[in-house]
Amino acid sequence: MTKADLVEQVTEAISRTSGPMISKKDCARVVDAFLDAIKDALKEQRNIEVRGFGTFKIRNRKTRMARNPRTGEPVEVSARPVPVFKPSKELRALVADLEVEAEA
């Protein structure tokens, strides 16, 4: 799925529930703003939790030794932060096509 497909789906979902009040261009702005907010939060080393969907985090990778595939000689890869996504229980169950127990 591309971002254009996502915008199309969101526009259709909104028009089904609220009527054709939002244009595709406005919906694209909303999707872009949402993605930019996630990027900005990750850039500032903050976690983002979307209930029922998952969590975006920054994980710090340690320095490690790798090898150059062309020459075979060892190369040190420096420590660096990387973004990771951890899906929620509900999303994992949905993908696995399982029932999710209602939490009380």
N, C-alpha and C positions, 0 to 999 in steps of 0.2 A: 504494500500500500504506500502510495506517495502522499506528500503533503496536499496535493491537489485533490486526491481521492478523499482524504480526511476532511478537507473543507467541504467537498460535495456531500459527504455523509452527514456532517454536522448541519449544513444548511437544510438538508432534507428533514432531519430530525426536528429542527426548530420549526420549519414550516408545517410539519404534521401536527405539532402541539400548539403552536401560537398563530398559525396562519402565515401567509407570505409577507412577514413584516421585516425580514432582514434579507439584504442582498448578499449575493455570493462574495462580493468585494468586502462588505462589512464583516462577514463571517471569516474571511481570510485574514482580516486584521485581528480578529479575536484569537484565532489559532496562532498567528504570529506572535501576538502579545503574550499568550500563554507559554509558548516555547521560549521566548526571550526572557520571561520571568524565571523559568527553570534554569536557563543558561546563566543568568546573572547571579542567582542564588548559589549555583555550583561554583561559579567564578570566585565568589566571596567565601567559599569553603563551608557553606551552610547546607544542611540536609533538607529535602522536600518530601513530605509525607502526604500522599493522596489516599485517603481512606478507601478501602475496597479495591484499590488499584495497585499501589506499591510505593516504594521509597527510593528516591534518588539520593545517593551519597557520594562523598569523596573518600576514597581509600588511598592510603599512602603505601606505595610499593617500595620495598627495600632495594638497596643496591645489590646487584647480582652479576654473576659472570655468565656471559653468553659466548657464542662463537660466530665468527664471520663465516657465512656459508660458502663464500667464494674461496677464501684462503684457508679456512679451518683454524685460524689463530684465535685465541681467547680475547674477548673484548669485555670491558666493564660497562655495564648499563647502570647509570646513576639512578638514585632514588627519585621518585616523582609521584605527584598525586594523579589518580585516575578516577574518572566518574564510573560508578557502578549503579545498577538497578536491581532492587530486590522486590520481586512480585509479592503481593499479599496472598494470604491463604485463599481468599475468594477467587482471585485471578488464577492461581495455580489449579484450583479445583475446576474452574470454568474451562481451562485449557485441557485438563484431563477428563472433562465431561463427568464430573462427580457431583454429588449433592453436598452442599455446605451446611453444616449444623448451625442453626440459629443460636447466636450467643445471647445468653440471658443477662 
